[in-house]
Amino acid sequence: MPRNKVDFVIAKDDVLMQAIERAGKDIREVTEKALKSCKQYVNSQLAKDSVKPNYPHQGLYSDGTLKNSIDNNFSVEWEGMKAGIRIGYDFSKSGMESIIILRGAPNREPSIPAVKKINDDIYGKRHQKKCLKIQEETILKILQR
């Protein structure tokens, strides 16, 4: 199970949340759809960047387990008024390769092209802003229906 999460905090004074309530929509359902759309974006970016040219030695020793270990569990976890969905690689499916690529191993430095691309997909400010924009667009589409 990946450690990284995208969170969505529901604030009663938020303009979007008030618009959802006025439209008669279920806040939890709308929030879950927004988080799932963000996860789809992150997964597509990780799949695009988890290719052999980004791996050490151009993927000579790769068997594709890193791309297959992208977390596809779209369940949303709720803690009060805070919803979260896990993103990244699933360690139960050999997400260990992501750690070696991102952080390196005792006898090897991290792979620089993969570090930049994969690290930005999960932690990068540009992708975090894109996730916020995707969440807002998803909510606005639901409100327009």
Disulfide bonds with the S-S distance in Angstrom:
Cys38-Cys131 2.32
